[in-house]
């Protein structure tokens, strides 16, 4: 049984992060899903390791710098994932167009009153 240190776990996490980014750039949804799940498992493993050995060990200058780099990269990765999702949604709209909105659909649930016709616009008693 091999012992994994915090530095080894950070190395694995960084490699998996770059794997997720490359899978996202390639546009392969299966690769993104599997790589993302593995990234999540490694991140949870790092948190559990840090809890076991003490979180102050992560405060070492080099480890803290690596953690900050990962933390800064995650929003960019999430933004790229959202861009890819929007791209797929647009492509689906082209391939499978939605039905046009009906002309007679009103805003309220129960329909609207009929429009007045004829010469009288207002009736008064």
C-alpha positions as CSV (number, residue, x, y, z in Angstrom):
1,X,0.0,0.0,0.0
2,X,1.5,3.3,-1.0
3,X,1.2,6.4,1.0
4,X,0.1,9.5,-0.8
5,X,1.3,12.8,0.4
6,X,-0.4,16.2,0.1
7,X,2.0,17.1,-2.7
8,X,1.2,13.9,-4.6
9,X,-2.5,14.6,-4.2
10,X,-2.0,18.1,-5.5
11,X,-0.1,16.8,-8.5
12,X,-2.9,14.4,-9.3
13,X,-5.5,17.1,-8.9
14,X,-3.5,19.5,-11.2
15,X,-3.2,16.8,-13.8
16,X,-6.9,16.0,-13.6
17,X,-7.7,19.7,-13.9
18,X,-5.8,19.9,-17.1
19,X,-7.4,16.8,-18.4
20,X,-10.9,18.3,-17.7
21,X,-9.8,21.5,-19.6
22,X,-8.6,19.5,-22.6
23,X,-11.7,17.3,-22.7
24,X,-13.8,20.4,-22.6
25,X,-11.8,22.0,-25.4
26,X,-12.2,18.8,-27.5
27,X,-16.0,18.9,-26.9
28,X,-16.3,15.2,-26.0
29,X,-19.2,15.1,-23.4
30,X,-18.3,11.6,-22.2
31,X,-14.7,12.6,-21.5
32,X,-15.8,15.8,-19.8
33,X,-18.2,13.8,-17.5
34,X,-15.7,11.2,-16.5
35,X,-12.8,13.6,-16.1
36,X,-15.1,16.0,-14.1
37,X,-16.2,13.1,-11.8
38,X,-12.6,12.1,-11.2
39,X,-11.6,15.7,-10.5
40,X,-14.4,15.9,-7.9
41,X,-13.2,12.7,-6.3
42,X,-9.6,14.0,-6.1
43,X,-10.7,17.3,-4.6
44,X,-12.7,15.5,-2.0
45,X,-9.7,13.3,-1.3
46,X,-7.5,16.4,-0.8
47,X,-10.0,17.9,1.6
48,X,-10.1,14.6,3.6
49,X,-6.3,14.4,3.6
50,X,-6.0,18.0,4.8
51,X,-8.5,17.3,7.6
52,X,-6.5,14.3,8.7
53,X,-3.0,15.9,8.7
54,X,-4.2,19.3,9.6
55,X,-5.2,22.2,7.4
56,X,-2.3,24.2,8.5
57,X,-0.1,22.0,6.3
58,X,-1.8,23.5,3.2
59,X,-0.7,26.9,4.3
60,X,2.9,26.1,3.3
61,X,3.9,28.8,0.7
62,X,4.3,26.4,-2.2
63,X,1.1,24.4,-1.5
64,X,-0.9,27.6,-0.9
65,X,0.3,29.0,-4.2
66,X,-0.7,25.8,-6.0
67,X,-4.1,25.8,-4.3
68,X,-4.6,29.5,-5.3
69,X,-3.8,28.6,-8.9
70,X,-6.4,25.8,-8.9
71,X,-8.9,28.1,-7.2
72,X,-8.3,30.8,-9.9
73,X,-8.6,28.2,-12.7
74,X,-12.0,26.7,-11.6
75,X,-14.1,29.8,-12.6
76,X,-12.5,29.8,-16.0
77,X,-13.2,26.1,-16.4
78,X,-16.8,26.6,-15.3
79,X,-17.2,29.5,-17.7
80,X,-15.9,27.3,-20.6
81,X,-18.3,24.6,-19.6
82,X,-21.2,27.1,-19.7
83,X,-20.1,28.3,-23.1
84,X,-20.0,24.8,-24.4
85,X,-23.5,24.2,-22.9
86,X,-24.8,27.4,-24.7
87,X,-23.2,26.2,-27.9
88,X,-24.9,22.9,-27.7
89,X,-28.3,24.5,-26.9
90,X,-27.9,26.7,-30.0
91,X,-27.0,23.8,-32.1
92,X,-30.1,21.9,-30.8
93,X,-32.3,24.8,-31.7
94,X,-31.1,24.6,-35.3
95,X,-31.5,20.8,-35.5
96,X,-34.7,20.5,-33.6
97,X,-36.6,23.8,-33.9
98,X,-39.2,24.6,-31.3
99,X,-42.8,25.1,-32.3
100,X,-43.8,28.7,-32.9
101,X,-45.8,30.5,-30.3
102,X,-49.5,30.4,-30.8
103,X,-51.2,33.6,-31.9
104,X,-54.1,33.3,-29.5
105,X,-52.3,32.6,-26.3
106,X,-53.0,35.2,-23.8
107,X,-51.1,36.3,-20.7
108,X,-53.6,35.2,-18.1
109,X,-54.6,31.7,-17.5
110,X,-58.3,32.0,-18.2
111,X,-58.2,33.9,-21.4
112,X,-59.2,37.5,-22.0
113,X,-62.5,39.2,-22.5
114,X,-63.7,39.6,-26.1
115,X,-62.9,42.8,-27.9
116,X,-65.7,45.3,-28.5
117,X,-67.0,45.6,-32.0
118,X,-69.2,48.1,-33.7
119,X,-69.7,51.8,-33.3
120,X,-70.0,52.1,-29.6
121,X,-66.7,52.1,-27.8
122,X,-68.1,52.6,-24.3
123,X,-71.5,51.8,-23.0
124,X,-72.8,54.0,-20.2
125,X,-76.2,54.1,-18.5
